Amino acid sequence: MLEIANPGLMAMALEVDLVRFRQARRLVRMPVALEELAETLSRVAAMLREAADREQSVDLGDEVVRLIEQFRGVLRAVGGEPAQA
């Protein structure tokens, strides 16, 4: 488990990833599994946002952390992340 002391910050980071996904989706056909993963992560972001509103920390399970990392990796692979100088 990973303790998230600032779930609002984590929610914002996920929301930025989801915006990048939506932008990349306009240019590249995304696999159905990735679409479903994005939907799941949007619910995770909402849960994190609720915890932030209540000023609570959150424990994310290893599987959720793995899904976030997988999503970000695939997003980078399809060009959904800004170029690094």
Secondary structure in CASP SS format (residue, H / E / C, confidence):
PFRMAT SS
TARGET T0000
AUTHOR 0000-0000-0000
METHOD secondary structure of the structure
MODEL  1
M C 1.00
L E 1.00
E E 1.00
I E 1.00
A C 1.00
N C 1.00
P H 1.00
G H 1.00
L H 1.00
M H 1.00
A H 1.00
M H 1.00
A H 1.00
L H 1.00
E H 1.00
V H 1.00
D H 1.00
L H 1.00
V H 1.00
R H 1.00
F H 1.00
R H 1.00
Q H 1.00
A H 1.00
R H 1.00
R H 1.00
L H 1.00
V C 1.00
R C 1.00
M C 1.00
P C 1.00
V H 1.00
A H 1.00
L H 1.00
E H 1.00
E H 1.00
L H 1.00
A H 1.00
E H 1.00
T H 1.00
L H 1.00
S H 1.00
R H 1.00
V H 1.00
A H 1.00
A H 1.00
M H 1.00
L H 1.00
R H 1.00
E H 1.00
A H 1.00
A H 1.00
D H 1.00
R C 1.00
E C 1.00
Q C 1.00
S C 1.00
V E 1.00
D E 1.00
L E 1.00
G C 1.00
D H 1.00
E H 1.00
V H 1.00
V H 1.00
R H 1.00
L H 1.00
I H 1.00
E H 1.00
Q H 1.00
F H 1.00
R H 1.00
G H 1.00
V H 1.00
L H 1.00
R H 1.00
A H 1.00
V C 1.00
G C 1.00
G C 1.00
E C 1.00
P C 1.00
A C 1.00
Q C 1.00
A C 1.00
END
